[in-house]
Amino acid sequence: MTSTPTGHRPGILKQITLISRPGLSRRLLIYIIFCSSFFTLLSTGYQLYTEYQKDLLDIDDHMDFIRDSYLAPLAVHAYNMDHDQLNLLLAGVFNFRDIVYVEISEPSGTTRKTITTMGTLPETATICHEFTLRYPPSPDGAAPYATLLVAADQSRVYQRLWNKTLVILGSNAVKTLIAGIFIFLIIQYVVTRHLASMVTYIHGLHKDRPSPLLVLNGRNTRPSRKDELDQLTDAINHMRQTEARYRLLAENVTDVIWTMDMNRRFVYISQSVTQLLGYTAEEFMAGSMEKYLTPASFEEAMAVFNRGISLEQKKGKGFIKKSRTLELKHVHKNGTTFWTETKLSAIRDPEGNLSGVVGVTRNISRRRKAESRLRQAQKMEAIGSLAGGIAHDFNNILSAIIGYAQLARDKLPKDSPVQADIGQVYKAGERAKDLVMQILSFSRQQEQNAVPIRIGPIVKEALKFLKSSLPSSIEIRQEIIPDAGNVRADPTQIHQVFMNLCTNAAHAMDQTGGVLTIKLSSITLDQDDADTDPDLSPGKHLGLTVGDTEHGITPEILPKIFDPYFTTKKKGEGTGLGLATVHGIVRSYGGAITVYSEPGRGTTFHVYFPVIDNPAGSDPAPADPGDGAEDTAQKDTAILFVDDEPAIADLGKQLLESLGYRVKSLTDPVAALALVKKDPDRFDLAITDLTMPGMKGDRLAAELTKIRPDIPVILCSGFNAQLSEHAAAAAGIEAFIMKPILKKNLAQTIESVMTHPGES
């Protein structure tokens, strides 16, 4: 911005007109005239005083000259009464300036007798000198006979001084005015006009309109010749640039920057308030803090505000130095509420007193949601670890219960009345086994048979069963894209996830009916979407949505729905493991599950599975576990069975012997290894538990294969062995058996290993 419009420069007349304007120019001229007049009066007074003293000295000099030059002749002519000569001499006395009266008189008794006079004696302002006339004019012996009176008019001195005063004051006034105007014009040209340009520039600044830098006309901008005006111009430009940078930051950050005075009135708000609260900056400034906070958050904010003022008053100025961070619940213009994080800092005046508050507010709803999900994930992880450990020990107990029940049933006659009792024990064991499998599912320790699959066919197959089992009051609306993408998962577990979600939704609508919505589609998540849940990652996902239209889930219950054994169903209607199992299965495949619910408006579950690139080879249907058939054992096969639990070791021995095998059972893996070292060819197969003191099952398998490379090893575990295929092969492990051990599963696994070694 230039100091004047392009192509125009203020002329002398325009500059002179500035004298009549209020401001620096007029005050400057007044100061110049006042100071010049003051010093002019001082100098004039001093000059007049010296003139006055000089005139008085001149009168004294004239009197001395009269005394020295006129007294003798005047004395002679006065004594001789020669009036002509006297008048001639007296006329000569009048030639001296300011002499106005001369008188010669002689004493006559008590009065004086005038011999002659000349001039007029003034009544006032007279300087008189008397001189004694002697005849003969000799000061030594002659006696005085007459007196000469000479009077000078002092008013003439005053008149001359007055005339000089008028002349001096007049001439000095003209000189002062001319000099003042000249100095004013110089200052106006050099300084004032540039200051006026700066004022115009600053008034023309606008926060929403960029402006060029301030440039003053006629200024030499070379660094070596910069003066105070140039430095001031640089400072203004620097402040403008700094202010523009900070305003650019304040107006473009997503955080809301605001200031408030001590009366809780907003002084400034950044434009980002529209994005945060829905209000324009002008609308927001007209409101109060109470309007934008929920009652509880407003009360908390006021408590902090009042406590800060109280501490400042008690502890003294400057006590509050650190900023304070609050998490407050704000109210959007549309009525919705959300959580924010506000960082508060004190604003102080030049004296150090509190004058307001500056705050930075940001929306942390997504962060709080992510933190909540992370806490839920950590809680589920901890529960899963605990449940996995419990399931391991419980599986050993179940193995004994189910195994010995099988043995007892096989040993009893078919028509024995005890058969029914043993059957009930076996059924209870089976139910307990299923419960443990659910625990292992949500703890992600269940063995998985993950393969590339398309979920669409599994969902459609499950829907056929749902349609036939759901009441007619529930309408099913489906939107399934068959080629939405391929995922790596166990088909049986995907079937379990889908059925659990649909069963829960149907249960919610069982009494009043409603709409069950099922959607399957391809979704691409960006980084912002992934940040909302610790289990999600950016990229392509297959999205499964299951929703109902019933009463919904209340906010206080919603965070607990994935907790194991938490259920809102009546006693006997559910275990509380359904959603916990779903949560564990989904997370085990790198996916995530979210839920959205409003009381009275239904509940919707969203499940996300990461899509893989390689297509599924087939569309497997959920596996039917079935009972299987017991294969006939090779009667001459010798098996080494190792388990640190004596009951399980004895059970394994009896089960295998009932299948026709020769069995040696041990509870010490070290003793088992020593037995094989002693006689390497004694056993055709080894079955070992995974978790044992002294030596784990995989290590025992590795040591056995070092002695007998061709001996097949089956590993038993109460939970997923979590061994890679490469590690299992390196240890010589041919197959896995999950506890509790069922006779039919044991027979099938042994038959598979012995018939097709290396392919199980």
PyMOL commands that set and color helices and strands:
alter all, ss='L'
color gray80, all
select helices_A, chain A and resi 12-20+24-69+71-79+83-93+154-203+223-225+228-252+273-277+281-285+289-292+295-315+365-411+418-442+455-469+491-508+527-531+558-560+578-588+646-658+669-678+697-707+725-730+743-755
alter helices_A, ss='H'
color red, helices_A
select strands_A, chain A and resi 99-108+111-119+126-135+143-153+256-261+266-269+324-331+337-348+354-363+451-454+474-480+486-489+514-525+539-547+592-597+603-610+638-642+662-666+685-689+713-717+733-738
alter strands_A, ss='S'
color yellow, strands_A
deselect
rebuild
show_as cartoon
